[in-house]
Amino acid sequence: MKPLHTLEIHLTDEQKKQTNIQLPFSFMVPYYVPHILPKRKCWIQTDVNIPYKLDPRDLDFIHVNAHPFVTKVNEVLTGQLGFQKTNREEVIYYAGFGGKWITNKKVLDHPLYPMISRSFVPMAQEIEYLPSPEFREKFKEVELIFDIYEDHTDLYVELQVPVSKEVGGYFQRAAILERNLDETIHKVSFTNEELSDSTIIAERLYDLFKHSQPPEELQLKI
């Protein structure tokens, strides 16, 4: 299993001669590390490079809380805009997005590629919501992906629209769903100052929900 983050600690020559060594250390958990879900675990694994080692690995499980900005946006969506958070929050692995030499144009043009390409593991945590009564006929579900920086946050909002039975035949609708043509991803950026203001968050997200249009493939068929 590939680690989400690595940290190397080197011993001095004097420390190498000692039998017992205590090495205090600290590190920042990268923003892209998912917060803990019921069926997901996160841990610190210590690998010691010593000769004739019997058990060089040690696992210490840790709990990763959601970033305060994630909590803030969730409060706005559920408390002010009337959306309902589901239990289908998940970490999605994006096969083909990892590595340095990506040539697949479909991958390079994907809205999430700039974010995913920065992490050690090509994945993203999706948080799913059911729309408020006002947008229930417009959207089937809404998913959020957070790309957090030191001074701002890029919020990727995936809008999934219902596919009407009036759109083509059964197999045509099945093809639309199979190719995810019923989904669009929108990027909304917030400064840290803006994320401290619930009104700004609510206005920006409401404006997106209000004025977003169905995917082009569905517009042509309606």
Residue pairs with C-beta under 8 A, 6 or more apart in sequence:
2 120
2 121
3 45
3 120
3 121
4 30
4 32
4 33
4 42
4 119
4 120
4 121
5 27
5 29
5 30
5 33
5 120
6 120
7 25
7 27
9 23
9 25
11 21
11 23
15 21
29 64
30 119
31 67
31 147
31 148
31 149
32 115
32 118
32 119
32 124
32 147
32 148
33 42
33 64
34 40
34 42
34 64
34 91
34 123
34 125
35 64
35 65
35 66
35 67
35 70
35 125
36 42
36 63
36 64
36 65
37 89
37 90
37 91
40 91
41 61
42 61
42 62
42 63
42 64
43 59
43 60
43 61
43 62
44 59
44 60
44 62
45 57
45 58
45 59
45 60
46 57
46 58
46 59
46 60
47 56
47 57
48 56
48 57
48 58
49 56
50 56
66 74
67 146
67 148
69 146
69 148
69 153
69 190
69 195
70 127
70 146
72 195
72 196
72 198
72 201
73 144
73 146
73 155
73 195
73 201
73 205
74 85
74 127
75 198
76 198
76 201
76 202
76 205
77 83
77 85
77 129
77 144
77 205
78 84
78 85
78 129
80 198
80 202
81 132
81 202
81 205
81 206
81 209
82 132
82 133
82 134
83 129
83 130
83 131
83 132
83 142
84 129
84 130
84 132
85 127
85 128
85 129
86 128
86 129
86 130
86 141
88 128
89 125
89 126
89 127
89 128
90 125
90 126
90 128
91 123
91 124
91 125
91 126
92 123
92 124
92 125
92 126
93 121
93 122
93 123
94 112
94 116
94 122
94 123
94 124
95 122
96 102
96 104
96 107
96 122
97 107
97 110
97 112
97 113
97 116
97 117
97 122
98 121
98 122
102 108
102 113
102 117
107 113
111 156
111 185
111 187
112 124
112 145
112 156
112 185
115 124
115 145
115 147
115 154
115 156
116 122
116 123
116 124
124 145
125 145
125 146
126 143
126 144
126 145
126 158
127 143
127 144
127 145
128 141
128 142
128 143
129 141
129 142
129 143
129 144
130 141
130 142
131 138
131 139
131 140
131 141
131 142
131 209
135 209
137 162
138 161
138 209
139 159
139 160
139 161
139 162
139 209
140 160
140 161
140 162
140 182
141 160
142 157
142 158
142 159
142 160
142 209
143 157
143 158
143 160
144 155
144 156
144 157
144 158
145 155
145 156
145 158
146 153
146 154
146 155
146 156
147 153
147 154
147 155
147 156
151 191
151 192
152 189
152 190
152 191
152 192
153 189
153 190
153 192
153 195
154 187
154 188
154 189
155 187
155 188
155 189
155 190
156 185
156 186
156 187
156 188
157 185
157 186
157 187
157 188
157 205
157 208
158 183
158 184
158 185
158 186
159 183
159 184
159 185
159 186
159 209
159 212
160 182
160 183
161 182
161 183
161 214
161 215
161 218
162 182
163 173
163 176
163 177
163 182
163 218
164 222
165 173
166 222
167 173
167 176
167 218
167 221
167 222
168 176
168 221
175 181
176 182
176 217
176 218
181 215
181 217
181 218
182 215
182 218
183 215
184 212
184 215
186 208
186 212
188 204
188 205
188 208
190 200
190 201
190 204
194 200
194 201
194 204
195 201
213 219
214 222
